[in-house]
Amino acid sequence: TLGLFKILREGGGASGGRQLAHPVDLATRMDSFTAILVCSPTDVANMVNKAPAVLELEPPFVLNQMITLKSLLPGTDIARMLELRPSMLLEQELGGILQPQLALLRTYLPGVAIEELVQEYPYILFEEIESGLKGFKELWPDDI
């Protein structure tokens, strides 16, 4: 984690040359995220390494994102989803993006554990999937 602080502070690595706050401020922010996201400091550091802008989010915004995710996907390990795709925290209208995608998945894949699917493959919530799902439905009719 300290190495990540140094990289972010110096403006190198995944941060795109942006200088972020003092290491003490970064540590405080990461501690807040650890509590909000219910994950380890290492998990938060890995998320920040993948999506540095996450560290610039205010804790209340992150908490609202968690509430949105938990309300839409109550049985899902949200920390796992964020480990795989932390940039979803950056979405301003997260619920508006996820609701229609989840509805499509549930419509075209009845009987599939959608929560488990998106937990391990969260990127499908941010892709155009309807045409592929329609094709899948044509190949596998309901009676099979």
Secondary structure as GFF3:
##gff-version 3
##sequence-region A 1 144
A	DSSP	alpha_helix	2	10	.	.	.	ID=ss1
A	DSSP	three_ten_helix	13	15	.	.	.	ID=ss2
A	DSSP	alpha_helix	23	37	.	.	.	ID=ss3
A	DSSP	alpha_helix	41	50	.	.	.	ID=ss4
A	DSSP	three_ten_helix	52	56	.	.	.	ID=ss5
A	DSSP	alpha_helix	59	72	.	.	.	ID=ss6
A	DSSP	alpha_helix	78	84	.	.	.	ID=ss7
A	DSSP	three_ten_helix	86	90	.	.	.	ID=ss8
A	DSSP	alpha_helix	94	108	.	.	.	ID=ss9
A	DSSP	alpha_helix	114	120	.	.	.	ID=ss10
A	DSSP	three_ten_helix	122	126	.	.	.	ID=ss11
A	DSSP	alpha_helix	130	139	.	.	.	ID=ss12
###
